[in-house]
Amino acid sequence: MKKSFILIIIILIVILFFPVLNIVKWGVQPKRPLDVLILDKTVPSFDRYNHKSFHWILTHNKYVKGNNRLYSYRKDYFGFVPLRPLREKKWDTRRIRLAEIIELADSLDALYYADTYGVYFNDWYHGINRSNRSRLIYGGLNNSDYLLLKEMKDRDKLVIAEYNILSYPTAPLERNKTENIFDIHWTGWSGKYYKDLNPVTNPDIPKWIIKLYEKQYLETWTFTNSGIILIKNDNKVVVLENETHLDFDVPFIYSDKTVQEAYDLPYKVNYPFWFNIIESGENIVLSEFKIHANYVGDSLLEANLIPEVFPAVIMQPEKKHYFYFSGDFANNIVNYSTAYFNDIEKVDKYLYNNELSDKRKFYWKYYKPLVTNILDNYYLELKEE
């Protein structure tokens, strides 16, 4: 009995020792000053999932603001700001203002546009069916947002932007100007994987998409398996159902060997979330999406001029300071407290499962190493200047 008790005590000490050791190791790491402006207009709750995982990376790697303090995912971003108490539905915005753009571009080191989709009436006022379309409260890439992008690019500073800076509700003028300066083109198509396409058992299927589909095809929505919904900016809908149209229901992101080694990425990873389909111009394509369609799905894609393979991440060809992610990459659910553990990467396999519908694997195996390497490479450049 005594030996068993001593063994239990030793095991408990070991279990407690490693977390404490890793917190201490994180604490003694040197701070790394890097002034980053994060834009997130899609913050319908205090969770702030659309930029929180990017802040996790900043904190985990000890990147700090100009005042030498760590970034706060609650405060350090521009965009929609919900106010307490949430039940009163009060909100504010922190906007990029025209008069401040030159000063911001001069003082900043980097820019991250995480989400500009915005907040809508049904998102903000709970109790209403959020699967229906509703009025925009705040969102879209505006002219000031675009001008700051341009100024940062003109100064050869780091810019990372994600897919919906180009899509609704961004106005065509801002979209076209942004496409021109970064040599990319949105085809108008966006898509998302759904684990269950049956609206009876999955209330997350947007009702407005079902209505558009039934109006377009003059037939009832009968999909019940998993699959991918594709929608164009002119409201055209294409549905790819698993087994009927797809060999694998989830889109995968593929990276070649050179990119894997440069950014510590896997050969492939499942991506079960929103993406858009772009043309990359003269940019370098680091990774590609692939929809694994069967011969029926291939015919459907071809009839709608939708490619089966398209860019997931592109990089500016010369200075390599501009990156565009063709998906809602920063939207991840993370436990923020784990950012303070120095070697959390060694146990990340316990933080996700291998289900194709689980986005956590994408975060730990793809998004985190990609963004970490982009920031680290850029930081080293700044130190060498």
N, C-alpha and C positions, 0 to 999 in steps of 0.2 A: 504493500500500500504506500509506504514511504517513498519507494523508488518511483512509483507511478506519479505521485504528487510532485516530486522533483522534476520528472520529465515534463509534466504539464507546465510547470513554472518556466522551465527552459524554453519550451515551445512558445509560450506567451511572450517571453522576453525577446525571442528572435522575431516573432510577428510584429511586435511593437518597435523593435530596433530599426528595421529596414525603412519603414515610413519616416521615422524621425531622422534617420541618416540622410535620406533623400531630400527632405525639407531643408535640412542644414546645408547640404551640398548646393541646393538651388539658391539658398540665401547668400552664400558666399560668392556666387558667380558675379562677375563685374556687370554693372549696368551698361547698356548700349544706347546712347542717345540717337533717336530717329524720329523726326517730326512727321507724323502721318495724319492726314485728314481722311476720316472714314465717313462715307455718305450712306445712310440707310433710311429710306422714306417709308419702309414697310415695317412699322412697329406697332401692331394693334394690341400689344400687351406688354407687361413688364419683363417678359421672358427674353425679348430681344434676340430671338434665334437667328435672325438674318444677318447679324454681324458678330454675335457672341463668340463663335468659334474662331473668327479671325483675331479678336481680342485675346482669346486663349493663347494663340500662338505668340502674340506680342508679349504677353505676361510670362509665358513659359520660357521664352528666350531672353527675358530681361530687357526688352526694348522699352525705353522710357521717353517721356515728353521733354520739351525744352526745360521744364522746371525740375527735371531729374526724378519725376514721380512716375510710377507705373500707370499704364492706361486703365481706365475704368470703362467697362462695356456699358455701364448705366449712364455715364455722363459724356464720355469722349467720342461723340459722333455728331454729325449734322443730319438733319432730317426730322421725322415725326417724333415728338416727345410726349408720351402719355404722362399725365400728372396725377398725383395722389390726392384724395382717394379715388381709385379707378371707377367706383360706382357712380361718381358724379360726372364721368365722361368728359372731363376737361383735358385739353391738350394744347401743346404749343409746337412751334417749329423753330429749328435753328437752320437758317438758310445761308447759302453762299450768295453774298450780295455783290452786285456789280462793282460798287465803289471799292471793294476790298480785294478784288481778284488779283491785281498786280502785286499787292503786298503779300497776299497768301502764297502766290506762286514763288515769290522771292524767298519766303521764310520756310516753306515746307520742303521736306525731303522726298515725300512720297504721297500718293493718292490711292485710295481704295474705294471704288464705287461698288458697294455690296448689293444694293437693291433699290430700285426706283419705281417698283410697281405701285407702291402707295398703300394707303388705307382707305377703305370703302365703308359706306354707311352700314352695311350688314356685318362687316368685320368689327366695327367699333361698338355698335349698339347691340349687345348680346341679346339672345332670345329670339332673333329673327333668323330664318333659314338662310345660312350663309352660302348655300350652293346656288342661289339665284344671283343674277347680276344686280348690282346696285350702284348708286351714285358715288362718284369719286369724291373723297374729302380732301385728299392731298397726295400728289404723286406725279411721276413722269420726270424725265430729264428735261430741264428748262435751259434757256439761253445762258444763264450765269453758270450753271453746271458745265455746259459745253465749253464756255470760254475758259474756265479754270482747267479743264482737260487740255485744251489747246495750249494754254500758257505753260503748263507743266511739260507738255511734249516739246514745245519750242525750247525749253531750258534743259532738255534731255534728262528729266527727272523720272523716277519710277512711277508708272501708272498701271494699276490693275483694275480691270472693269469686268463686270459680269453681264450675263445675257440680256436681262430685261431693261438695260439702258436704251436698247434699240426698239423694243416692242411696246405695245400698249401699256400705259397711256402717253408715252412720249410722242410728241407731235412730229409729223413727217419732216418738217424743216430741220429740227434739231437732230433727228435720226440721220438725215442725209448728210448734214454737215459733219457729224461724228463719223459716219462711214467713210467720208472722203478723207478726213485727216488721218485716219488709221488704216485706210485701204482694206476695208472689210465690207461685206454686203450681206444683209439679212434677207433670206429668200421669202420671208413672210410666214414661214412655218415654225410652229413651236409644238412641243410634245411632252407627254408625261406618262410614266408607267403607273398602272394601277393593279394592285394585287387581286382585286375583285372588280370586274366590270358590271356586276349586277347592282343596279341602283337600289334594289330592295334590301339587299344585305350590306351594301356599302353606301352610306349616305354622303360620303365625300365625293362621289361622282357629281360634277356640276350639272344641275338640272338644265341650265341654259345650253350646255353642249348637247344634251340629249334632244332638246327641242330643235336645235339647229340641224342635227343629224336626221331626225324624222321629217323635217321640212325639206331637206335637201334630197333625201332618197325616197321619200313618200312611202316609208315602211317603219314598222315599230322597232324600237331598240330591243334586241333579243340577246345581247352578249352576256355571258355568265362566267366565263373563265377570266384569268388574268390577261393583261395585254397593254397595248400602248394606244393612247388617243393623240392624234395629230390634228392641230387646228391652224388654219391660215388666217392672216389678218383681214381677209375678206369674208370670214365666217365659214369657210369651207371646212368640212370635217372628214377625216379618214380614221377608221378604227382598225387596228391590227390585233386580232384576238389570238391568244396562245392556242396552238394546235391547228386552228383554222388557217391562220396566216403566218404564224411564227414557229420557228424551231426552238428558240429560247425567248421567253417572254420579256426579259429585261434587256435594255440596251447595255452594251459593255464599252468601256473606254480602253483603247489599246495604245501602247507606247513601244517604240522600237528600242533596240538594245542601247544605242547611244544616249537616248533620253532617259532610259531607266537608270543608267549609271550616273548621269549628270545630276539627276534630281531625286535619286533613291526611290524610284517608282516601280510598281509591279508591271509585268507584261500586260495584264488585263485586270480590270476590276468592274464589278457590276455597278450601275448607276440608276437607281430607281426613283428619279425625281424629274423636275422640269428641266428642259433643254430647248435650245433653238437651233435651227439649221442655217448655217452661214456659208458664204464663200470667202476664202481667206486672202485673196489677192496675191501680192508678192510677199506676204508674211511667211514666217517659218511655222509649220504645223508641228507642234510637239506631241500631241496626242489626238486620236480620232475616235469618234463614236462609231459604233456599228450596230445596226438593227439586223438581227438574225432572222430574216424572213424566209419562208419556204417559197415554192414556185407560185402559189396563189398570192402570197403577200408581195412577192416581187412584181407580179403583174399589176397589183393595186398601186404600189409605189411608182412604178414606171408610168402608169396612166396619169398620175398626178404630178409627175416630174419631181418626185421626192427621191433623193439619193439614199442608198442604203448605208454608205459610209460618208462621214462629213466631219469637219474639224471640231475638236473638243477644247483644245487650248492652242492659241496662236501666240507668236512672239515676234516683236519687231525685228527685222532682219539685220539692222546695222548695230545700233547702240545696245539693243536687247533690253530696253528699259520700258517697253510697253507690252503688257500681256492682256489677252482677252479670253475669258472663260465662257464657253457656250452653254453654260448650265447654271443652275442656282446653287453653286458650289458652297457658298458660305453659310447656307441654311442647314445647320447641323445642331443636334441636341447634344451638348457636352456638359459634363460635371465640371464646373469652373474650378473647384477646389483642387482638381488633379493637376492644374497648371503649375502648382507650387512643388510638384514632385519631380526631382531632377531626372530620374531615369524611368519615367512612366512608360516610355517607348518599349522597355523590356518586357512589360506585362500587358501591352495593348491588346493582345489576342484574347484577354479575358474581358475586354470592354466592348466586344461586338460578337455577333454570331455569323454563321456563313449562309444564312437565308438570303436569297437573292433580293428580297424586298427590304432588307435591313440596310439603311444608308450609313450606319456607323462604320462599317468596314471601309467604305469609300473615304470617310473622314480620316481614319487612322492610317490607311495604307496609301492614299493618294493625295487628298487635299492638304493634309498637314505637312508631309514631306515636300510637296511641290512648293507651297507658299513659304515654308521655312527656308528652303534653298534659294528661292528668289530673293527673299529679304536678306539672307546671309551674304549672298554674292554681291548684292547691291551695297550692303553696309561695308564690306571689304573695299569696294571701289571708292566709297566716300572717304574711308580712312587713308587710302593711298593718295588721294588728291592733295 
